[in-house]
Amino acid sequence: MHGNAPDLRLDAPRLARKHESVARGARRIGGGKQRQCRVFRTNHFDRSGVAARCNHNRTGLVENRVKSARIDSGDLARGSKRLRKALDAAGKPYIKLVASNGLDERKIANMELYEHAHFDSYGVGENLITSASDPVFGGVYKLVAVKLPDGTYQPKMKCSDSASKAIIPGKKMPWRLYDENGQAQCDLIAMDGEVIEAGKPVKMVNLDPDAIERTITITPTKVKRLLVPHILNGELAIELPGIAEKKAYIAKQLTEETWETELRIEMPHKHYVNMTPAVAECRAKMYSELHGGKV
């Protein structure tokens, strides 16, 4: 008990009135039929109260029994342990635990890694539909090439005294290079006319001027162009994917193509981006002509 917390040993009716709400008749589509699902929401609980409430709702039909319990206030991690223990003791191991209330990836990670929370799923709302950490995406237009009458492109570069602000001139095509495990080794910025082939050595120049190895060579097992035209001459050039396709694509990116170290919340490993020698040479030449220095 903490402070002036009320006596939690309540009978089923009082528990239902004071400390929970049961969402009945929620419709879920599954297997071509509609079936009822019940959600048990609680802020305060003890073994006797949980057992009483679960038994009070039991009708003998599996599809009508309580499916999950949601905790949305107080110490969520501690609450999950207490509720899981109470439900298991009441013979209800099938009831899933759900957490909500202003959750984000850091709060979830802390509960999982350090507090050993016993949740089966998390309800993330406000921090999923909004970008709390980066509410504004700063986009800046940079002219990198001008199309000439003959159809070719003339590289252009912004004048700046800072080498760190030296843009990469020219019409380019980024590629993603994969290893034998199907994971992305790096992204490669190439000139638009360059062709990167799987199974052949690719020489690259590191974008980081302080890198120990400024040039490296790898042999990718798979390559993919990253720029795909969506609109050509004012007309849609591709068939737009559906929600299921988008979901599957993102899941594949996160589970199969991205290194686990790049997904760390704290100090993630950076995803390497390199240049082809042709891109690096064009950039260095233009910077030298404009500023008389090296980049």
URMOGI-V510451 format. One record per residue. RES is the residue in one small letter. SS is DSSP state (a for helix, b for strand, c for the rest). PHI is phi in degrees with one decimal (none if undefined). Layout:
res->{RES	RES}
ss->{SS	SS}
phi->{PHI	PHI}
This chain:
res->{m	h	g	n	a	p	d	l	r	l	d	a	p	r	l	a	r	k	h	e	s	v	a	r	g	a	r	r	i	g	g	g	k	q	r	q	c	r	v	f	r	t	n	h	f	d	r	s	g	v	a	a	r	c	n	h	n	r	t	g	l	v	e	n	r	v	k	s	a	r	i	d	s	g	d	l	a	r	g	s	k	r	l	r	k	a	l	d	a	a	g	k	p	y	i	k	l	v	a	s	n	g	l	d	e	r	k	i	a	n	m	e	l	y	e	h	a	h	f	d	s	y	g	v	g	e	n	l	i	t	s	a	s	d	p	v	f	g	g	v	y	k	l	v	a	v	k	l	p	d	g	t	y	q	p	k	m	k	c	s	d	s	a	s	k	a	i	i	p	g	k	k	m	p	w	r	l	y	d	e	n	g	q	a	q	c	d	l	i	a	m	d	g	e	v	i	e	a	g	k	p	v	k	m	v	n	l	d	p	d	a	i	e	r	t	i	t	i	t	p	t	k	v	k	r	l	l	v	p	h	i	l	n	g	e	l	a	i	e	l	p	g	i	a	e	k	k	a	y	i	a	k	q	l	t	e	e	t	w	e	t	e	l	r	i	e	m	p	h	k	h	y	v	n	m	t	p	a	v	a	e	c	r	a	k	m	y	s	e	l	h	g	g	k	v}
ss->{c	c	c	c	c	c	c	c	c	c	c	a	a	a	a	a	a	a	a	b	b	b	b	b	b	b	b	b	b	b	c	c	b	b	b	b	b	b	b	b	b	b	c	c	c	c	a	a	a	a	a	a	a	a	a	a	a	c	c	c	c	a	a	a	c	b	b	b	b	b	b	c	c	c	c	a	a	a	a	a	a	a	a	a	a	a	a	a	a	c	c	c	c	c	c	b	b	b	b	c	c	c	c	c	a	a	a	a	a	a	a	a	a	c	c	c	c	c	c	c	b	b	c	c	c	a	a	a	a	c	c	c	c	c	c	c	c	c	c	c	c	c	c	c	b	b	b	c	c	c	c	c	b	b	b	c	c	c	c	c	c	c	a	a	a	c	c	c	c	c	c	b	b	b	b	b	b	b	c	c	c	c	c	b	b	b	b	b	b	b	b	c	c	c	c	c	c	c	c	c	b	b	b	b	b	b	c	c	c	c	c	c	c	c	b	b	b	b	b	c	c	b	b	b	b	c	c	c	c	c	b	b	c	c	b	b	c	c	c	c	c	c	a	a	a	a	a	a	a	a	a	a	a	a	a	a	a	c	c	a	a	a	a	c	c	c	c	c	c	c	c	c	b	b	b	c	a	a	a	a	a	a	a	a	a	a	a	a	a	a	a	c	c	c	c}
phi->{none	-127.0	61.8	-101.3	-62.1	-71.5	-66.5	-88.4	-84.0	-109.1	-75.9	-58.3	-60.5	-66.2	-60.1	-65.6	-74.3	-94.2	-124.7	-158.2	-134.9	-108.8	-86.2	-101.8	74.4	-63.7	-95.4	-130.6	-85.8	-164.0	63.6	81.3	-125.6	-96.6	-136.9	-81.5	-128.4	-122.1	-119.4	-101.2	-109.1	-145.8	-107.0	-131.0	-161.8	-147.4	-60.9	-64.8	-66.4	-64.3	-62.2	-64.1	-67.1	-64.7	-69.7	-64.3	-87.3	-72.5	-116.4	92.8	-100.2	-60.2	-71.5	-101.7	-80.3	-61.2	-96.1	-154.8	-126.1	-111.5	-112.1	-131.6	-157.2	75.7	-79.1	-62.9	-63.5	-63.0	-63.0	-65.1	-67.0	-67.0	-69.8	-61.3	-64.6	-67.9	-66.3	-64.0	-66.6	-85.1	77.3	-121.8	-68.0	-77.3	-74.4	-85.7	-106.8	-125.3	-113.4	-151.3	108.1	62.1	-79.7	-142.2	-63.4	-72.2	-62.8	-64.8	-63.1	-62.6	-65.6	-73.9	-82.5	-105.8	-106.6	52.2	-63.9	-109.6	-92.8	-92.5	-157.1	-128.0	-99.6	-110.1	-119.7	-60.6	-86.1	-98.9	-87.8	-127.1	-103.3	-65.7	-78.5	-134.7	-68.2	-126.7	-95.8	-84.0	-110.6	-125.6	-80.0	-129.3	-78.7	-116.3	-162.5	-124.0	-78.2	-91.3	-55.9	-81.3	94.9	-83.6	-116.7	-97.0	-62.5	-132.8	-139.5	-71.3	-78.5	-154.3	-79.9	-99.6	-65.2	-68.3	-98.2	-70.5	-75.1	-98.2	-78.7	98.8	-82.3	-126.8	-137.1	-83.4	-124.0	-113.3	-109.0	-115.3	-95.0	-67.9	-91.3	83.7	-95.4	-72.9	-79.0	-172.4	-106.0	-127.2	-92.0	-121.9	-68.1	-57.7	-86.5	-75.8	-118.2	-103.3	-117.0	-70.6	83.8	-117.6	-59.1	-123.8	-89.1	-132.5	-113.1	-68.6	-68.3	-80.2	-66.3	-94.9	-64.6	-63.2	-104.0	-74.0	-123.4	-137.3	-130.8	-131.5	-118.6	-73.6	-91.0	-155.0	-132.8	-147.5	-71.3	-98.9	-94.7	-120.2	-61.5	-100.4	-130.8	-126.8	54.4	80.1	-117.3	-64.4	-101.2	-133.6	-88.8	-65.2	-72.6	-83.8	-62.5	-63.7	-66.1	-62.4	-61.3	-65.6	-64.6	-65.7	-61.5	-65.3	-60.0	-79.4	-96.3	-117.0	-100.8	-99.8	-69.9	-58.9	-67.4	-78.4	-98.6	-60.6	-72.2	-101.3	48.8	-67.9	-71.0	-77.2	-84.6	-72.7	-128.2	-121.5	-122.5	-76.5	-55.3	-64.8	-67.4	-63.1	-67.1	-62.1	-64.2	-64.4	-64.5	-67.4	-65.5	-63.3	-68.3	-83.9	-121.9	76.2	-129.1	-111.3	-128.6}
